[in-house]
């Protein structure tokens, strides 16, 4: 038995979709454990691009069981649209099971309106939310007033919870933001239709997952975003509203910690982030612009340009520690091709001149930190055809070796291009 968690080590957008797609070939069950449709996983198979927001990336492999765990907040309209799109393109095989946890919470129309209103009206600090209603949905979950998928399937329970929530949310929307109220009846009709479309897919995913584990099946736990967007361990408040670290794979799916054998941390060969917040190695120059263009650094969910900078190993080491990373999947290495001199951040220099190898929790202190760099020679050779690490240029291998030594974790995979077959596998966590 080998069960594997895939989690991001930076601020998301590390290329988890491709890695999950690759590992899904060896897995029997692929389960998403947190986040919502604020995440976008981009897959390229035989030159064809597929972007998924809720459905696990393993869905492109026939004969698998794909689950959306209880830790995910689900916008039913987005999920159904995604399912229909995959079907229309012939990408949702009849042999593939897609299940949604009955305990997952729903994103409601008022969640999206509140999300957007807060940012546009300047209530609190602007954090660069996607406006998809993710945060407000998690708030209702923690406040114990959220509506779950199982509630959606029970019309009486759903109407009771909807009525109570609409009263409160409309007061909030109209009195604080001067926005239009939501229509309870319209929501009931809309979500009633969703209930019937989703009913065949709703299940006790925790129970089924444990049954599969007991049979010796291989489970792949798919995370969204990255470690430094974690609500507890990230650059708070510029974070997402869920726990993105590997430990949440258990809470977000309903299995015990003993179910996990290894954690693959996805690390981009440079650093990016979307939205607001401190970014010590950010490059506001021609190299930053080059990384953005060559790497196609635009959000799969929002289309927003990603801020780009040199690889920050302070962030990666933090992620290796808090997620218990046992292997690193290095992505987008090919984007660095053609840059004469490359830099890797090995530590920070504080405003007082002190050297630190950790990420300060106090954002004022973090914003004042300056990167301490090591400089390495770059390479000009095209690496996209490399099949073995020995095929890579010497300077490329030296960059990889330094990343590995600084991270404290061994490399498991190197992505040298966007397509599925443009990958060097060093160690398969499933042991195949």
VEXDREN-2710 file (C-alpha; in Angstrom, 1 decimal):
% VEXDREN-2710
k/r/px/py/pz
1/UNK/0.0/0.0/0.0
2/UNK/1.3/3.5/-0.9
3/UNK/-0.9/6.5/-0.3
4/UNK/0.5/9.9/-1.4
5/UNK/-0.4/13.5/-0.7
6/UNK/0.4/16.2/-3.3
7/UNK/0.8/19.7/-1.8
8/UNK/2.2/23.0/-3.0
9/UNK/5.3/24.4/-1.3
10/UNK/4.9/28.1/-2.4
11/UNK/1.9/30.3/-3.0
12/UNK/0.1/27.9/-5.2
13/UNK/0.3/27.7/-9.0
14/UNK/3.3/25.4/-8.8
15/UNK/2.0/22.9/-11.4
16/UNK/0.2/20.5/-9.1
17/UNK/-2.3/19.6/-11.8
18/UNK/0.3/18.1/-14.1
19/UNK/1.9/16.1/-11.2
20/UNK/-1.4/14.8/-10.0
21/UNK/-2.3/13.8/-13.6
22/UNK/1.0/11.9/-13.8
23/UNK/0.7/10.1/-10.5
24/UNK/-3.0/9.3/-11.1
25/UNK/-1.8/6.7/-13.6
26/UNK/-0.6/4.6/-10.7
27/UNK/-3.4/5.5/-8.2
28/UNK/-6.8/3.9/-7.8
29/UNK/-8.5/6.8/-6.1
30/UNK/-7.8/10.5/-6.4
31/UNK/-9.4/12.7/-3.8
32/UNK/-9.4/16.5/-3.5
33/UNK/-9.2/17.6/0.2
34/UNK/-9.6/21.4/0.5
35/UNK/-10.3/24.7/-1.3
36/UNK/-12.9/25.4/-3.9
37/UNK/-13.1/26.7/-7.4
38/UNK/-10.6/29.4/-6.4
39/UNK/-8.1/26.8/-7.5
40/UNK/-7.2/26.1/-11.1
41/UNK/-5.2/23.1/-12.2
42/UNK/-4.0/23.2/-15.8
43/UNK/-3.2/19.9/-17.6
44/UNK/-1.7/19.6/-21.0
45/UNK/-2.1/16.2/-22.7
46/UNK/-0.9/15.7/-26.3
47/UNK/-1.0/19.5/-26.7
48/UNK/-4.6/19.8/-25.5
49/UNK/-5.1/22.0/-22.4
50/UNK/-7.7/21.2/-19.8
51/UNK/-8.3/23.5/-16.8
52/UNK/-10.1/22.0/-13.7
53/UNK/-11.3/24.0/-10.7
54/UNK/-13.1/21.4/-8.6
55/UNK/-12.8/18.0/-10.1
56/UNK/-9.6/16.1/-9.2
57/UNK/-6.9/16.2/-11.9
58/UNK/-7.0/12.4/-12.1
59/UNK/-10.3/12.5/-13.9
60/UNK/-8.5/12.4/-17.3
61/UNK/-7.5/8.7/-16.6
62/UNK/-10.2/6.1/-17.3
63/UNK/-11.2/3.6/-14.6
64/UNK/-10.3/5.7/-11.6
65/UNK/-12.4/6.8/-8.7
66/UNK/-12.3/10.6/-8.2
67/UNK/-13.6/12.2/-5.0
68/UNK/-14.3/15.7/-3.8
69/UNK/-13.8/15.5/-0.1
70/UNK/-15.6/17.0/2.9
71/UNK/-12.9/19.7/3.2
72/UNK/-13.8/21.2/-0.1
73/UNK/-16.4/24.0/-0.5
74/UNK/-18.5/23.2/-3.6
75/UNK/-20.2/25.6/-6.0
76/UNK/-22.7/23.2/-7.6
77/UNK/-23.1/25.3/-10.7
78/UNK/-19.3/25.2/-11.3
79/UNK/-19.1/21.5/-10.6
80/UNK/-21.9/20.6/-13.0
81/UNK/-20.5/22.9/-15.7
82/UNK/-17.1/21.2/-15.3
83/UNK/-18.7/17.8/-15.6
84/UNK/-20.6/18.7/-18.7
85/UNK/-17.6/20.2/-20.3
86/UNK/-15.5/17.1/-19.7
87/UNK/-18.4/14.9/-21.1
88/UNK/-18.7/17.1/-24.2
89/UNK/-15.0/16.7/-24.9
90/UNK/-15.1/12.9/-24.3
91/UNK/-12.8/13.3/-21.3
92/UNK/-15.2/11.8/-18.6
93/UNK/-15.0/8.0/-19.3
94/UNK/-18.0/5.9/-18.3
95/UNK/-15.5/3.7/-16.3
96/UNK/-14.6/6.6/-14.1
97/UNK/-16.5/7.2/-10.8
98/UNK/-16.9/10.8/-9.6
99/UNK/-18.1/11.2/-6.1
100/UNK/-18.8/14.2/-3.9
101/UNK/-18.8/14.0/-0.1
102/UNK/-22.2/14.4/1.5
103/UNK/-20.4/16.5/4.2
104/UNK/-18.9/19.0/1.8
105/UNK/-20.2/22.6/2.3
106/UNK/-21.9/24.5/-0.5
107/UNK/-21.0/27.9/-1.9
108/UNK/-24.2/29.9/-2.1
109/UNK/-25.0/33.0/-4.2
110/UNK/-24.8/35.3/-1.1
111/UNK/-21.3/34.0/-0.4
112/UNK/-20.1/35.3/-3.8
113/UNK/-21.8/38.7/-3.3
114/UNK/-20.3/39.2/0.1
115/UNK/-16.9/38.2/-1.1
116/UNK/-16.9/40.8/-3.9
117/UNK/-18.6/43.5/-1.8
118/UNK/-15.9/43.3/0.9
119/UNK/-13.1/43.9/-1.6
120/UNK/-14.9/46.6/-3.6
121/UNK/-16.2/48.5/-0.6
122/UNK/-12.9/48.4/1.2
123/UNK/-14.1/46.7/4.4
124/UNK/-11.0/45.4/6.1
125/UNK/-7.7/44.9/4.3
126/UNK/-7.7/44.0/0.6
127/UNK/-6.3/40.6/0.2
128/UNK/-6.9/39.9/-3.5
129/UNK/-9.7/37.3/-3.2
130/UNK/-10.9/35.6/-6.3
131/UNK/-14.5/36.7/-5.5
132/UNK/-15.7/33.1/-5.8
133/UNK/-17.3/33.1/-2.3
134/UNK/-14.7/30.7/-0.8
135/UNK/-14.0/32.6/2.4
136/UNK/-17.6/33.4/3.3
137/UNK/-18.5/29.7/2.7
138/UNK/-15.8/28.6/5.1
139/UNK/-17.0/31.3/7.6
140/UNK/-20.4/29.8/7.6
141/UNK/-18.9/26.3/8.1
142/UNK/-17.0/27.5/11.2
143/UNK/-20.0/29.4/12.4
144/UNK/-22.1/26.2/12.1
145/UNK/-24.7/27.7/9.8
146/UNK/-23.3/26.4/6.5
147/UNK/-25.4/24.3/4.1
148/UNK/-23.9/20.9/3.2
149/UNK/-24.4/18.7/0.2
150/UNK/-26.5/16.3/2.3
151/UNK/-28.8/19.2/3.2
152/UNK/-29.2/20.0/-0.5
153/UNK/-30.6/16.5/-1.1
154/UNK/-33.2/17.0/1.7
155/UNK/-35.6/19.8/0.5
156/UNK/-37.1/20.4/3.9
157/UNK/-33.8/20.8/5.6
158/UNK/-32.4/22.9/2.8
159/UNK/-35.3/25.4/2.8
160/UNK/-35.1/25.7/6.6
161/UNK/-31.3/26.5/6.5
162/UNK/-31.7/28.7/3.4
163/UNK/-34.4/30.8/5.0
164/UNK/-32.3/31.5/8.1
165/UNK/-29.2/32.3/6.1
166/UNK/-30.9/34.6/3.6
167/UNK/-32.4/36.7/6.4
168/UNK/-29.0/37.3/7.9
169/UNK/-27.0/37.7/4.7
170/UNK/-29.6/40.2/3.2
171/UNK/-29.3/42.3/6.3
172/UNK/-25.5/42.2/5.9
173/UNK/-25.6/43.0/2.2
174/UNK/-28.2/45.8/2.3
175/UNK/-27.3/47.5/5.6
176/UNK/-23.5/47.4/5.4
177/UNK/-22.8/47.4/1.7
178/UNK/-26.0/48.9/0.3
179/UNK/-26.2/46.0/-2.1
180/UNK/-29.4/44.4/-3.5
181/UNK/-30.8/41.5/-1.4
182/UNK/-30.8/37.9/-2.7
183/UNK/-34.0/36.2/-3.6
184/UNK/-34.7/33.1/-1.4
185/UNK/-37.2/31.6/-3.9
186/UNK/-34.9/32.0/-6.9
187/UNK/-32.1/30.3/-5.0
188/UNK/-34.4/27.5/-3.9
189/UNK/-35.4/26.8/-7.5
190/UNK/-31.8/27.0/-8.8
191/UNK/-30.3/24.7/-6.1
192/UNK/-33.3/22.3/-6.3
193/UNK/-32.2/21.6/-9.9
194/UNK/-28.6/21.1/-8.9
195/UNK/-29.7/18.6/-6.2
196/UNK/-31.2/16.2/-8.8
197/UNK/-28.1/16.5/-11.1
198/UNK/-25.7/15.8/-8.3
199/UNK/-27.7/13.2/-6.4
200/UNK/-26.1/10.2/-8.2
201/UNK/-22.6/11.4/-7.3
202/UNK/-23.2/12.1/-3.6
203/UNK/-21.7/9.6/-1.2
204/UNK/-20.1/8.9/2.2
205/UNK/-16.6/9.5/0.8
206/UNK/-14.9/8.9/4.1
207/UNK/-16.4/5.4/4.4
208/UNK/-15.6/4.5/0.8
209/UNK/-12.1/5.8/1.0
210/UNK/-11.4/3.6/4.1
211/UNK/-12.9/0.6/2.3
212/UNK/-10.6/1.2/-0.6
213/UNK/-7.6/1.5/1.7
214/UNK/-8.5/-1.7/3.5
215/UNK/-8.5/-3.4/0.0
216/UNK/-4.9/-2.2/-0.5
217/UNK/-5.9/0.4/-3.2
218/UNK/-3.5/3.3/-3.8
219/UNK/-4.9/6.7/-2.8
220/UNK/-3.7/10.1/-4.2
221/UNK/-4.7/13.1/-2.0
222/UNK/-4.8/16.2/-4.2
223/UNK/-4.3/19.6/-2.5
224/UNK/-5.0/23.1/-3.9
225/UNK/-3.1/26.4/-3.5
226/UNK/0.2/26.2/-1.6
227/UNK/1.7/26.1/1.9
228/UNK/2.1/29.9/2.2
229/UNK/-1.6/30.4/1.5
230/UNK/-2.5/28.1/4.4
231/UNK/-4.8/29.8/6.9
232/UNK/-2.5/28.9/9.8
233/UNK/0.9/28.5/8.3
234/UNK/0.8/31.0/5.4
235/UNK/1.4/34.8/5.1
236/UNK/-1.8/35.6/7.0
237/UNK/-4.1/37.5/6.2
238/UNK/-3.0/37.2/2.6
239/UNK/-4.0/33.6/2.5
240/UNK/-6.8/31.3/1.4
241/UNK/-9.5/30.2/3.9
242/UNK/-8.5/26.6/4.4
243/UNK/-5.5/24.5/5.5
244/UNK/-3.4/23.8/2.4
245/UNK/-0.7/21.8/4.2
246/UNK/-0.5/18.0/3.8
247/UNK/-1.9/17.4/7.3
248/UNK/-5.3/18.5/6.1
249/UNK/-5.5/15.6/3.6
250/UNK/-6.8/13.5/6.5
251/UNK/-9.2/16.0/8.0
252/UNK/-10.5/17.0/4.5
253/UNK/-11.3/13.5/3.5
254/UNK/-12.1/11.6/6.7
255/UNK/-9.2/9.2/7.1
256/UNK/-6.6/8.8/9.8
257/UNK/-3.0/10.0/9.7
258/UNK/-1.8/6.4/9.4
259/UNK/-3.3/6.3/5.9
260/UNK/-0.6/8.6/4.4
261/UNK/2.8/7.1/3.6
262/UNK/4.5/10.0/1.6
263/UNK/4.1/13.7/0.8
264/UNK/5.2/15.1/-2.5
265/UNK/5.8/18.9/-2.4
266/UNK/5.4/20.7/-5.7
267/UNK/8.0/23.4/-6.2
268/UNK/8.2/25.7/-9.2
269/UNK/11.8/26.5/-10.4
270/UNK/11.1/30.1/-9.5
271/UNK/8.5/31.8/-7.3
272/UNK/5.1/33.4/-8.1
273/UNK/2.2/34.6/-6.2
274/UNK/-1.3/36.1/-7.1
275/UNK/-2.9/38.9/-5.3
276/UNK/-1.7/41.0/-2.4
277/UNK/0.9/40.2/0.3
278/UNK/4.7/40.3/0.9
279/UNK/7.0/38.7/-1.7
280/UNK/10.7/39.0/-0.7
281/UNK/12.2/37.8/-4.0
282/UNK/9.7/39.6/-6.4
283/UNK/11.3/40.9/-9.6
284/UNK/9.8/44.1/-11.0
285/UNK/12.3/44.2/-13.9
286/UNK/12.8/42.6/-17.3
287/UNK/13.6/39.2/-15.8
288/UNK/10.4/39.2/-13.8
289/UNK/8.5/40.1/-17.0
290/UNK/10.3/37.4/-18.9
291/UNK/9.4/34.7/-16.3
292/UNK/5.8/35.9/-16.6
293/UNK/5.6/35.7/-20.4
294/UNK/7.7/32.5/-20.9
295/UNK/6.1/30.7/-18.0
296/UNK/2.6/31.9/-19.1
297/UNK/2.0/33.1/-15.5
298/UNK/-1.6/34.0/-15.6
299/UNK/-4.2/32.6/-13.2
300/UNK/-6.1/29.6/-14.4
301/UNK/-9.1/30.7/-12.4
302/UNK/-9.0/34.5/-12.7
303/UNK/-6.6/35.2/-15.6
304/UNK/-4.7/37.6/-13.3
305/UNK/-1.0/38.1/-14.0
306/UNK/1.1/36.4/-11.4
307/UNK/3.9/38.3/-9.7
308/UNK/7.2/36.6/-10.4
309/UNK/10.6/36.3/-8.7
310/UNK/13.6/34.2/-8.0
311/UNK/13.3/30.8/-6.2
312/UNK/12.9/31.4/-2.5
313/UNK/14.2/28.4/-0.5
314/UNK/13.2/30.0/2.8
315/UNK/9.6/29.5/1.7
316/UNK/10.3/26.0/0.4
317/UNK/12.1/24.8/3.6
318/UNK/9.2/26.1/5.7
319/UNK/6.8/24.0/3.5
320/UNK/9.0/20.9/3.7
321/UNK/8.8/21.2/7.5
322/UNK/5.1/21.8/8.1
323/UNK/3.9/19.4/5.4
324/UNK/6.5/16.7/6.2
325/UNK/7.5/16.6/2.5
326/UNK/9.3/13.4/1.6
327/UNK/10.0/14.2/-2.0
328/UNK/10.0/17.3/-4.2
329/UNK/8.5/17.6/-7.7
330/UNK/10.3/20.4/-9.5
331/UNK/8.2/22.1/-12.2
332/UNK/8.7/24.7/-15.0
333/UNK/12.5/24.2/-15.0
334/UNK/12.4/24.9/-18.8
335/UNK/11.2/28.5/-18.2
336/UNK/14.6/29.4/-16.8
337/UNK/16.4/28.4/-20.1
338/UNK/18.2/31.3/-21.6
339/UNK/18.7/33.4/-18.5
340/UNK/22.5/34.0/-18.1
341/UNK/22.6/34.3/-14.3
342/UNK/20.2/32.6/-11.9
343/UNK/19.6/33.4/-8.3
344/UNK/18.4/31.3/-5.4
345/UNK/17.3/33.0/-2.1
346/UNK/19.0/31.1/0.8
347/UNK/17.9/33.4/3.6
348/UNK/16.6/36.9/4.5
349/UNK/18.3/39.9/5.9
350/UNK/16.2/41.8/8.4
351/UNK/16.0/45.6/8.7
352/UNK/18.4/45.3/11.6
353/UNK/20.9/43.5/9.4
354/UNK/20.3/40.1/11.1
355/UNK/20.3/36.9/8.9
356/UNK/17.4/34.5/9.2
357/UNK/16.5/31.3/7.5
358/UNK/12.8/31.3/8.6
359/UNK/9.7/33.2/7.5
360/UNK/8.7/35.9/10.1
361/UNK/5.1/35.6/11.2
362/UNK/4.9/39.3/11.6
363/UNK/4.2/40.7/8.1
364/UNK/5.6/44.1/8.9
365/UNK/8.9/42.4/9.6
366/UNK/8.6/40.1/6.6
367/UNK/8.0/43.1/4.3
368/UNK/11.2/44.7/5.5
369/UNK/13.3/41.6/4.8
370/UNK/15.7/41.6/1.9
371/UNK/16.7/38.4/0.1
372/UNK/20.2/36.9/0.5
373/UNK/21.1/35.3/-2.9
374/UNK/23.4/32.7/-4.3
375/UNK/24.2/33.2/-8.0
376/UNK/24.5/30.3/-10.4
377/UNK/25.3/30.2/-14.1
378/UNK/22.3/29.6/-16.3
379/UNK/22.0/27.5/-19.5
380/UNK/20.9/28.0/-23.1
381/UNK/20.3/24.4/-24.2
382/UNK/16.8/23.3/-24.8
383/UNK/15.9/20.8/-22.0
384/UNK/12.4/19.9/-23.0
385/UNK/13.5/16.7/-24.7
386/UNK/15.4/15.4/-21.7
387/UNK/14.2/12.0/-20.5
388/UNK/16.9/11.4/-17.8
389/UNK/18.7/13.7/-15.4
390/UNK/21.9/12.9/-17.3
391/UNK/20.4/14.5/-20.4
392/UNK/20.3/17.9/-18.7
393/UNK/23.2/20.4/-19.2
394/UNK/25.7/20.7/-16.4
395/UNK/24.5/24.1/-15.2
396/UNK/20.9/22.8/-15.0
397/UNK/22.1/19.9/-12.9
398/UNK/24.0/22.2/-10.6
399/UNK/20.9/24.4/-10.1
400/UNK/18.9/21.2/-9.3
401/UNK/21.5/19.9/-6.9
402/UNK/21.6/23.2/-5.0
403/UNK/17.8/23.3/-4.7
404/UNK/17.8/19.8/-3.4
405/UNK/20.5/20.4/-0.8
406/UNK/18.9/23.7/0.4
407/UNK/15.4/22.1/0.7
408/UNK/16.4/19.1/2.8
409/UNK/14.3/16.8/0.7
410/UNK/15.2/14.6/-2.3
411/UNK/13.8/15.3/-5.8
412/UNK/11.1/12.9/-7.0
413/UNK/10.3/14.4/-10.3
414/UNK/11.5/17.1/-12.7
415/UNK/9.1/18.7/-15.2
416/UNK/11.0/20.1/-18.3
417/UNK/7.9/21.1/-20.2
418/UNK/4.1/21.5/-19.9
419/UNK/3.1/18.2/-21.6
420/UNK/2.6/15.0/-19.7
421/UNK/5.6/13.2/-21.3
422/UNK/8.0/16.1/-20.8
423/UNK/8.9/14.8/-17.4
424/UNK/11.9/13.1/-15.7
425/UNK/10.8/10.6/-13.0
426/UNK/13.4/10.1/-10.4
427/UNK/11.4/8.3/-7.8
428/UNK/7.8/7.2/-8.0
429/UNK/6.1/7.6/-4.6
430/UNK/3.8/4.7/-5.4
431/UNK/6.8/2.4/-5.9
432/UNK/5.8/1.3/-9.5
END
